[in-house]
Every structure is written in structure tokens, then in C-alpha cells.
Amino acid sequence: MLLKKRGNNKKHVIFFILIVFTITLFSASLLDEYEKRLEESSAYQNLKLQVLSAQQTVGAYSNIFDPYLSLNLQPSGLVFERTVTDDGDTKTNQTNLNMSADLKLFHVFGTNIGLSLPFQYTSNSEGDSDFIMNSLGLNVSRKLITEEQAEKLGVKAQYLKTLYSLEQQEWALFVNLVTEVFNQKYYEGLEAVNRKRLEIYSTQFNNAKDEDLKDTYKQQKLLAQKALLNTEKILEQITLYTPKIFDSLYEQIKNLIQKMYADYHEYPYTQQSKEIQALELEIEKALAEKNLWFLPYLFNPTLNFNLDYYFDESEKLGFQAGDFKWSVGISGSLDIFDRGERETAVLKRENTYDIKLLELKEEKERTEKQLSKLRLDIDISKVDLELKELDYENSLKDAEKSLELYKQEFITLEEKQLKLLELEQSRLDYIQALHQLYLHQLTLMQESGIPLGGYLDEEKN
């Protein structure tokens, strides 16, 4: 998606994420891990092929003077002939090669152009050989009423849609990577807290003499055991990294998101996703088709022009050098009766334009509502982060008081340890709130249509 400064009419595109992502902050370990996930994603690899195919289709309409050149064997092709007499003796051996060089141009202002240069080579066992290339063929064909521009708009829209899907898949894989790293940070810490709680409650349960107190400790022990099992279940579902790799990934991700969002939030850019751009092209296409709503009812023939020019004598065909022949033809068909197919085609042409306008309006409204929601989510996350920070500060004070009480033997060792675990839980809750804020920021940038890593659209197109 193009990120343009307001009030700047120059076609200057700034992809700050490209710089951040590939140079400033995206060091080897994070980049390697992300590229590994791209390579192992079947959805991403399939979309890459779709983008390549769509790009080639766009090129076929845009680069109209890029020719197709091929060498074709004529119907007789390469033939080796051998003549044998009745007594079995070989009389002659002869080799014939018939080929043509064909040059074709498609979609040249709605016209297809072909040039054909046939040639023949003959040699025999007596040492005689002959090379014949004495004519040039030209073929031009086009529909009487063409919709070349509408077709071009359609293939460009499809390319943008496919490219947008690829970009969204890149975002999805990156957000999934970030989420797993954040989850490892939080749930490994939570697992340690729950395990320690289970140990403390188990000790209290084993040491308790009072039955009512023993029942209370048993309940706390079971709740801690359940929490520990749930934490282990979550950790089983994510990719866990070794401590050294994890610490590096975690710091890189935090720094990267902070830089990305700071740039996104600071500069007054307008964003328009490729999905919106594709819909606008489809509206142009639908309008062009609506203007020709009557086309299904018309006889729209294909016009053909053929010219054969002989620049050398052809005894076989009876032509002299400089002779030529040409022909003009009309081909096509017109349905007289049908079962409503033409009427349906007309209705489609008349109504698709209005439908596409509605789709564009709905998509813009959906995007704006989603962006507004995500901005509110970010504000809510910031408030939640402040609350978690206050909780942590209060827990820190409580932990300090518990240490003093323990020194004065007013509380037991287990009670002191539980207070310290509450402090650790508060710290983890703060970290989780910070993670949630980062994820909302990533989602906002993704929904804005910014390509992750940047696509140099102007250079590609």
C-alpha cells in the first residue's frame, strides 16, 4: 500500500517499515526465524505463486509490444525419405525440414498481430541441398467492439487483491511469531509461579493438623495443580525457544514494535489498502462494461486480415518475387433464441457497477470502524497497563512488609513465600498487559493496509 504525505503530489512512497524491518532493528535471529516460517507456510507459498501468475497476466496487457517468438514445425515437420527399388537397392535418401518462425503481439490496442516466416531445407544422398525462404505472412485480428481497457482493469484489480492477500499472510505469520514469543515469556513465568504455589500448598497440607485447615489447604493445592496443568497445556501448543535464542528474539520484537508504531503514529500519512485500490479498479471496469450494456445482444464479429508477401520466386505455388495476396474475413456467431442468458448478462452489466460502489462503501466503513475499534483497544490497553503497574507497586510494598513480618516471626515461611509469589504474579500480569498493547498496535498497522517489510510498488509497476 502506498503511504503518501498529505499535501504532497509527488509520487514519492515511503516504506518506513522496510527500513526498520530489514535494516535498523531486524537482526539475523528474528529475520531468520520469520523467513523460516514463510518458507514452511503452504498458504504463503501458494499465494506467492498466485501473485507471480497475476503479475504475468498484468504484464501481458501492459507490455503490449513484448513479443512472443517461437519456432514451429510445419505439418510435415522433419521427414527422412528413403526410396528402395524392387531388387532391394536403395535409390535415394532425402531429408526435408519445414519450419516457420512466428512472431506474435497480443492486446495491441485490442488487436492481435502475428508474423510468420516459413522456410524449408532439403538435402539428398547425391549431395544436393536447397534452402527456401520466399514469403512472409501477416495476420491481424480483433473484435469489432473490444473491451480491452475493461479487461486490463480487471487483471490489475486481481493482481492487487492477490498481492493484498499475500501481505496479510505475511502479517499473520509475523503476528503469530510475536504471539508465541510473548506467550512463552508469560506462561513460562506463570508455570514457575504455579509450580511453587503447588509445592507450598502441598507442604501446608501435609503439615496441617486441624482438619478444617487441612481441607482449605487441599482445595488450594488442587487449584494450584489445575492452574499448573492448564499452563503446561498452553506451553505444549507453542514453539519454545532455548533461553539464549528466546532472550534475543524477545528484545528484538519489543524494540521493533516500538519503532514501527512510533513511526506509524508520528507521520501524518494517509493509508489505503490494496484491497480498496482493487475495488476502485473494479468500479472503473464495471462502468466501462455498463456503458456497453447492449453488447450481449449484438453481433460482435472478429475481423481478420491476412497478407502473404512473396519476396522470392515460388515455382511450387506459382508466385513471382513481389507478388502478394491478401484477404479480409469476418467470423462470429449471434444467438437468435436462448433461455435468458443474454438478458442475465445485460442485467449483470447494468447492476455490477452499483454493486461495486456498495462494496467499496462497505469496505471503507468496515475498515474505518475496525481502525477506530483498534485505536480504542490501544487506549484501553494503556489504561490497563497503568492499572497493572499500580498493582505491581502495591504488591511490592506488601512483599516488603511480609519480609519484615517474617524477620520478626509474625508470619510463617510459607506465608512469606506466597506473598513473594503474588509479587511475581503481579509482574507477570504487567508483562501480559504490555504484550496485549503491542499486539493491538501490530493489528492496527496490519488493518491500515501497510505491507510488512514494504513493497516498492512504483518500481514493480
C-alpha positions in Angstrom: 0.0 0.0 0.0 1.2 3.5 -0.8 1.9 5.7 2.1 1.7 9.3 0.9 2.3 12.6 2.9 -0.8 14.8 2.9 -0.3 17.7 0.6 2.5 16.1 -1.4 1.6 15.5 -5.0 4.9 13.8 -5.9 4.8 10.1 -6.4 7.2 9.5 -3.5 6.4 6.4 -1.5 7.9 6.0 2.0 8.1 2.4 3.3 9.4 3.1 6.8 8.7 -0.5 7.8 11.0 -1.7 5.1 13.9 0.3 6.6 13.0 -0.7 10.1 12.2 -4.3 9.3 15.3 -5.1 7.2 18.0 -2.7 8.4 17.6 -0.9 11.7 16.1 -3.5 14.1 15.5 -6.8 12.3 18.8 -8.6 13.2 19.6 -12.0 12.0 17.9 -14.3 14.5 14.5 -12.7 14.2 14.7 -12.3 10.5 15.8 -15.9 10.1 13.0 -17.2 12.3 10.5 -15.2 10.3 11.8 -16.3 6.9 11.7 -19.9 8.1 8.0 -19.5 8.9 7.4 -18.0 5.5 9.2 -20.9 3.8 7.3 -23.5 5.8 3.8 -22.0 5.2 1.9 -23.7 2.4 -0.6 -20.8 2.3 2.2 -18.2 1.9 4.0 -20.2 -0.8 0.7 -20.8 -2.7 0.0 -17.0 -2.6 3.5 -16.2 -3.9 2.7 -18.3 -7.0 -0.7 -16.6 -7.4 1.0 -13.2 -7.2 3.5 -14.2 -9.9 0.8 -15.5 -12.1 -1.3 -12.4 -11.7 1.7 -10.2 -12.3 2.5 -12.0 -15.6 -1.2 -11.5 -16.7 -0.9 -7.8 -15.9 2.3 -7.7 -17.9 0.6 -9.3 -20.9 -1.8 -6.4 -21.1 0.6 -3.6 -20.0 3.7 -4.5 -22.1 1.9 -4.8 -25.3 5.0 -4.7 -27.5 6.7 -7.5 -25.8 6.6 -10.2 -28.5 6.2 -14.0 -28.4 8.7 -15.6 -30.7 8.6 -19.3 -31.5 9.9 -21.8 -34.0 7.2 -24.3 -35.2 7.5 -27.4 -37.2 5.2 -27.3 -40.2 2.7 -30.1 -40.6 5.3 -32.2 -42.5 8.0 -31.2 -40.0 11.2 -33.1 -40.2 11.0 -36.0 -42.7 13.6 -38.5 -43.8 12.7 -40.2 -47.1 14.3 -43.4 -48.5 13.4 -44.9 -51.9 14.1 -48.6 -52.4 13.8 -50.4 -55.8 12.2 -53.9 -56.3 15.5 -55.6 -56.1 16.1 -54.1 -52.7 18.7 -51.5 -53.7 18.5 -48.0 -52.1 17.9 -45.5 -54.8 17.8 -42.2 -52.9 17.9 -40.8 -49.4 16.3 -37.3 -48.8 15.8 -35.2 -45.7 13.1 -32.4 -45.6 12.8 -29.8 -42.8 9.8 -27.5 -42.8 9.6 -24.8 -40.1 8.3 -21.3 -39.5 9.4 -18.5 -37.2 6.3 -16.9 -35.7 6.3 -13.5 -34.0 3.1 -12.6 -32.1 1.9 -9.5 -30.4 -1.2 -9.6 -28.2 -3.5 -6.9 -26.8 -2.1 -4.2 -29.0 -4.9 -1.7 -28.5 -7.4 -4.6 -28.7 -5.7 -6.2 -31.7 -3.7 -9.4 -32.0 -0.9 -9.3 -34.6 1.1 -12.3 -36.0 4.0 -12.5 -38.4 5.0 -15.9 -39.9 8.2 -16.6 -41.8 8.2 -20.2 -43.2 11.3 -21.8 -44.6 12.2 -25.2 -46.0 15.5 -27.1 -46.1 16.0 -30.1 -48.4 19.1 -32.4 -48.8 19.6 -35.7 -50.6 22.2 -38.5 -50.8 23.6 -37.1 -54.0 24.9 -34.1 -52.1 22.3 -31.6 -53.4 20.7 -29.3 -50.8 18.3 -26.4 -51.0 17.1 -23.7 -48.6 13.9 -21.9 -49.4 12.5 -18.9 -47.6 10.5 -16.9 -50.0 7.4 -15.5 -48.2 6.2 -13.5 -45.2 2.8 -13.9 -43.7 0.9 -11.3 -41.7 -2.3 -11.9 -39.7 -4.2 -9.2 -37.8 -7.4 -9.9 -35.9 -9.6 -8.1 -33.4 -13.2 -7.9 -32.2 -15.3 -5.2 -33.8 -16.1 -3.8 -30.4 -13.3 -4.5 -27.9 -13.3 -4.3 -24.1 -9.5 -4.2 -23.8 -9.4 -1.5 -21.2 -12.0 -3.2 -19.0 -10.0 -6.4 -19.2 -6.8 -4.6 -18.3 -8.5 -3.0 -15.3 -9.8 -6.4 -14.2 -6.4 -8.2 -14.3 -4.8 -5.3 -12.5 -7.5 -5.5 -9.8 -7.0 -9.2 -9.4 -3.2 -8.7 -9.1 -3.8 -6.1 -6.3 -6.2 -8.4 -4.5 -3.7 -11.3 -4.6 -0.9 -9.1 -3.5 -3.0 -7.9 -0.6 -3.7 -11.4 0.4 0.0 -12.2 0.4 0.7 -9.2 2.5 -1.9 -10.1 5.0 -0.5 -13.6 5.2 2.9 -12.1 5.9 1.4 -10.1 8.7 -0.5 -13.2 10.1 2.7 -15.2 10.3 4.6 -12.4 11.9 1.9 -11.7 14.5 1.7 -15.4 15.2 5.5 -15.5 15.8 5.3 -12.5 18.1 2.3 -14.0 20.0 4.2 -17.3 20.6 7.3 -15.5 21.9 5.1 -13.4 24.2 3.2 -16.5 25.4 6.5 -18.2 26.1 7.6 -15.2 28.2 4.3 -15.1 30.2 3.4 -18.8 30.6 6.9 -20.0 31.5 6.9 -17.4 34.3 3.4 -18.4 35.2 4.3 -22.1 35.2 7.1 -21.4 37.7 4.7 -19.5 39.9 2.0 -22.2 39.8 4.6 -24.9 40.5 6.0 -23.1 43.5 2.4 -22.5 44.8 1.7 -26.2 44.4 4.8 -27.0 46.4 3.8 -24.6 49.2 0.2 -25.7 49.4 1.3 -29.3 49.4 3.7 -28.6 52.3 0.9 -26.8 54.2 -1.5 -29.6 53.6 1.0 -32.2 54.8 1.9 -30.2 57.9 -1.6 -29.2 58.9 -3.2 -30.9 62.0 -6.5 -29.2 62.0 -9.0 -30.9 59.7 -10.8 -27.8 58.6 -7.4 -26.1 57.8 -6.3 -29.3 56.0 -9.4 -29.1 53.8 -8.6 -25.5 52.9 -5.0 -26.4 52.0 -6.2 -29.3 49.9 -8.5 -27.1 48.0 -5.7 -24.5 47.4 -3.4 -27.4 46.4 -5.9 -28.7 43.8 -6.5 -25.2 42.4 -2.7 -24.7 42.0 -2.4 -28.1 40.4 -5.2 -27.3 37.9 -3.6 -23.9 37.1 -0.2 -25.7 36.6 -1.7 -28.2 34.2 -3.5 -25.5 32.2 -0.3 -23.6 31.9 1.6 -26.7 30.7 -1.1 -27.4 28.2 -0.7 -23.9 26.7 3.1 -24.3 26.5 2.6 -27.6 24.7 0.8 -25.7 21.9 3.6 -23.2 21.1 7.1 -23.3 19.7 9.5 -23.0 22.6 13.0 -21.5 22.1 16.1 -22.1 24.2 16.8 -19.3 26.7 19.6 -17.7 24.7 17.6 -17.6 21.5 14.4 -16.6 23.3 16.0 -13.6 25.1 17.4 -12.3 21.8 14.0 -12.7 20.0 12.1 -11.1 22.8 14.2 -8.0 22.9 14.3 -7.6 19.1 10.5 -7.9 18.9 9.9 -5.4 21.6 12.3 -2.9 20.1 10.9 -3.5 16.6 7.2 -2.9 17.6 8.1 0.2 19.5 9.9 1.7 16.5 7.3 0.6 14.0 4.4 2.1 15.9 6.3 5.3 16.7 6.9 5.9 13.0 3.3 4.9 12.2 1.9 7.2 14.8 4.2 10.1 14.2 3.9 10.8 10.5 0.7 12.2 9.0 0.2 9.5 6.3 -3.0 8.5 4.6 -3.4 4.8 4.2 -5.3 2.9 1.5 -5.0 -0.8 1.3 -4.5 -2.7 -1.9 -8.0 -4.2 -1.3 -9.5 -0.7 -1.6 -7.4 0.1 -4.7 -8.6 -3.2 -6.3 -12.2 -2.3 -5.6 -11.7 1.1 -7.2 -10.3 -0.5 -10.4 -13.2 -2.9 -10.4 -15.6 0.0 -10.3 -13.9 1.5 -13.4 -14.1 -1.8 -15.1 -17.8 -2.2 -14.2 -18.5 1.3 -15.5 -16.9 0.5 -18.8 -19.0 -2.6 -19.1 -22.1 -0.8 -18.1 -21.6 1.7 -21.0 -21.7 -1.3 -23.3 -24.6 -3.0 -21.6 -26.2 -3.8 -25.0 -23.2 -5.8 -26.2 -24.7 -9.3 -25.5 -27.5 -8.5 -27.9 -25.2 -7.5 -30.7 -23.3 -9.5 -33.4 -19.8 -8.7 -32.4 -17.7 -10.4 -35.1 -13.9 -11.0 -35.2 -12.3 -9.1 -38.1 -9.4 -10.9 -39.7 -6.8 -9.5 -42.2 -4.2 -11.8 -43.8 -1.4 -10.9 -46.1 1.2 -13.1 -47.8 4.0 -11.4 -49.5 6.5 -13.2 -51.7 9.9 -11.7 -51.9 11.3 -14.6 -53.9 10.0 -16.8 -56.7 7.9 -19.8 -55.7 7.6 -22.3 -58.5 5.6 -24.7 -56.4 3.0 -22.1 -55.5 3.2 -20.2 -58.8 4.3 -16.9 -57.4 6.9 -14.4 -58.6 9.0 -12.1 -56.4 7.0 -9.1 -55.4 3.6 -10.9 -55.7 1.3 -10.9 -52.7 -2.2 -11.9 -51.8 -4.5 -10.6 -49.1 -7.8 -11.4 -47.6 -10.3 -9.8 -45.2 -12.7 -12.0 -43.2 -15.4 -11.7 -40.7 -16.2 -14.6 -38.3 -18.5 -14.9 -35.3 -22.0 -16.0 -34.2 -25.2 -14.5 -33.0 -27.7 -16.2 -30.8 -31.3 -15.8 -32.1 -33.0 -17.7 -29.2 -31.8 -18.5 -25.8 -33.1 -19.2 -22.3 -32.4 -15.7 -20.9 -28.7 -15.9 -20.8 -28.2 -12.7 -22.7 -30.8 -10.9 -20.6 -28.9 -12.0 -17.5 -25.6 -10.8 -19.0 -27.2 -7.4 -19.7 -28.6 -7.2 -16.1 -25.1 -8.1 -14.8 -23.5 -5.3 -16.8 -26.1 -2.8 -15.7 -26.0 -3.7 -12.0 -22.4 -4.7 -11.3 -21.3 -1.0 -11.2 -23.8 -0.1 -8.4 -22.9 -3.3 -6.5 -19.2 -2.5 -6.7 -19.9 1.0 -5.4 -21.7 -0.5 -2.4 -18.8 -3.0 -1.8 -16.4 -0.1 -1.8 -18.5 1.9 0.6 -19.0 -1.1 2.9 -15.3 -1.9 2.9 -14.3 1.7 3.7 -16.9 1.8 6.5 -15.7 -1.6 7.9 -12.1 -0.5 7.8 -12.8 2.8 9.5 -14.8 1.1 12.2 -12.1 -1.5 12.7 -9.4 1.1 12.9 -11.5 3.1 15.4 -12.0 0.0 17.5 -8.3 -0.9 17.4 -7.4 2.7 18.5 -9.8 2.3 21.4 -8.3 -1.1 22.2 -4.9 0.6 22.3 -6.2 3.3 24.7 -7.8 0.6 26.9 -4.6 -1.4 26.9 -2.7 1.7 28.0 -5.1 2.2 30.9 -4.9 -1.5 31.8 -1.1 -1.3 31.7 -1.2 1.6 34.2 -3.5 -0.3 36.5 -1.2 -3.4 36.4 1.7 -1.1 37.2 -0.1 0.2 40.3 -1.0 -3.4 41.3 2.7 -4.3 40.9 3.8 -1.4 43.1 1.2 -2.3 45.7 2.4 -5.9 45.6 5.9 -4.8 46.0 5.0 -2.9 49.1 3.1 -5.9 50.5 6.1 -8.1 49.8 8.4 -5.7 51.6 6.1 -5.7 54.6 6.0 -9.5 54.6 9.7 -9.7 54.7 9.8 -7.5 57.8 7.0 -9.6 59.4 8.8 -12.8 58.6 12.0 -11.4 60.2 10.0 -10.6 63.3 8.5 -14.1 63.2 4.9 -12.8 62.8 4.3 -14.9 59.7 5.5 -18.3 58.6 8.0 -19.1 55.8 5.1 -20.3 53.6 3.1 -17.1 54.1 6.2 -15.1 53.1 6.8 -17.2 50.0 3.2 -16.8 49.0 3.4 -13.0 49.2 6.5 -13.1 47.1 4.6 -15.2 44.5 1.9 -12.6 44.5 4.5 -10.1 43.6 5.8 -12.3 40.8 2.2 -12.8 39.6 1.7 -9.0 39.5 4.9 -8.6 37.5 3.7 -11.2 35.0 0.3 -9.5 34.8 2.0 -6.3 33.9 4.1 -8.0 31.2 0.9 -9.6 29.8 -0.8 -6.2 29.6 2.3 -4.8 27.8 2.1 -7.7 25.4 -1.5 -7.0 24.7 -0.8 -3.4 24.0 2.0 -4.4 21.5 -0.4 -6.9 19.7 -3.1 -4.2 19.4 -0.6 -1.9 17.8 0.5 -4.5 15.4 -3.1 -5.3 14.5 -3.8 -1.6 13.9 -0.9 -1.3 11.5 -1.9 -4.5 9.7 -5.5 -3.3 9.3 -4.2 0.0 8.0 -3.0 -1.8 4.9 0.7 -1.3 5.4 2.7 -4.1 3.9 5.0 -5.8 6.4 8.6 -5.1 5.1 7.4 -2.9 2.3 6.7 -3.4 -1.4 8.2 -1.0 -3.8 5.0 -0.6 -5.8 6.3 2.2 -8.1 9.3 0.2 -9.1 7.3 -3.0 -9.6 4.5 -1.4 -11.5 
